Amino acid sequence: VDAPTQIVVTSENFKTALHWEYPPMSETPYFIVEIKPYNLGKYKNISACVNISAHFCDLSGEIQDLFSSHWLRVKAIVGSQQSEYVETNEFILQKHGKIGPPKVYLSRHNDKIMVDIYHPS
């Protein structure tokens, strides 16, 4: 069974996900994603990403320490066979995550200009 390819971690405004590619097949492939936080020192399943058919996994609730190293890996399961795991490079949310600009709204009330600033979403 082929291993997933082009695995990449994306993170914007603390919405973090692992994405990968997999070739089309006649039988539906399923995937298992695991995470290894530096302080744990070993891989553990991401419960929401076990036997999934999607080619991505939402990690937003999995990374608690913004400054700590994390590694992720994914493998494919087709029928009774499975691929090797494919591992990401080190991911540190504080270093690799992106924060978008805030939302800014301007309005006029008589002779005053009101500026409302909201966190990026």
N, C-alpha and C positions, 0 to 999 in steps of 0.2 A: 504494500500500500504506500502510495506517495505521501511524503510529509508536506504539511502546509508550507507555502513560500511567501516571500515579501511581508514578513511579519513586522509590524510597526506599532509603537505606542504613541497615541496622540493625547494631548491634554490641553484644553482651553477652558479657562474660568472654572477650574477644578472638576470639569467633566472629563474623565480620563477613560480611554478605551484602548483595547488591543484589537488590531485589524490584521487579517491575513487573506491570502489568495488560495484557491484550490481549484483544480481543473474540473470541468463538468464531467459527471459520470452517470451511468444508467441507474446505479443504486445510490441512494442518498447517503453522503458521508456525514458523520457526526464528529463533534470535536470536544475535547476536554482541555480546559485552561487551568494552569496552576500558577501560583505566585510564591516567590521566595523573598520575604523581607529580610534585610541584613540581620536584624536582631534575633530572628527565629532560626536562621541558618539552614533551613530545609524547605522544600516545596510543600505546599498544601493546596488542595482543590479550592477553586472559587465555586461555591455551591450553585450559583446562578448560571454557571458556564460549564456544566457537566452534561455530556450527551446533547449538545445543541447543534442545530443545523445551520445557524447563522454563521457568517464569516467575521464576526466581531464579538467582543465581550466587554460589557460595561464594568470598569474597575473603580468607579467613582467612590464607592463606599469601602474599598479594600485598602487604600493607602492612608494610614493614619498619621504617619510621621513624614512631614514634608521634606525633611532634611536627610532622610535615610535612604540608602540604596535598596532597590528592588529589582528582581529579575522575574521575567514571565516566560512561560513556555506553553506550547499548544501541540497537540497531536491529533491525528485523524483516525477515525474508526470506520471501517467499511465492512459490513457483515460481521464476521467473526475475526477479522484481521485488523491490526492497528499499525500505525506508522511509528517511527521514532519521534520523540519530542524535538521541537525546534525552539531554541532559546533566544530571547532578546538580549541585547546589550544591557548594561546597567541603566536603570531609570531612576532619577531623583526628581521628584515633583517640583521642588523649589528651583532646580537647575533647568529642567527640560520642559516644564509646564509653561504655558503662555497665558497671560491675562490681557483680555481685550480692553478697549477704552470704556469709560463709563458712559451712560446715556445722559445726555444733557437736553433739557427742555427750557426754552425761553418763552416768557409770556409778558404781556404788558397789562398793567392794572392802573388806569388813570395815568399819573405821571411817574409811575415806578415800573422798573423792569424786574421781573421775578426770574430767578435761575434755579431750576430743580436739577439736582445731580443724583443719579441712581447707580448702584453697583452694576457692573457688567453682568449679563445673564447668559 
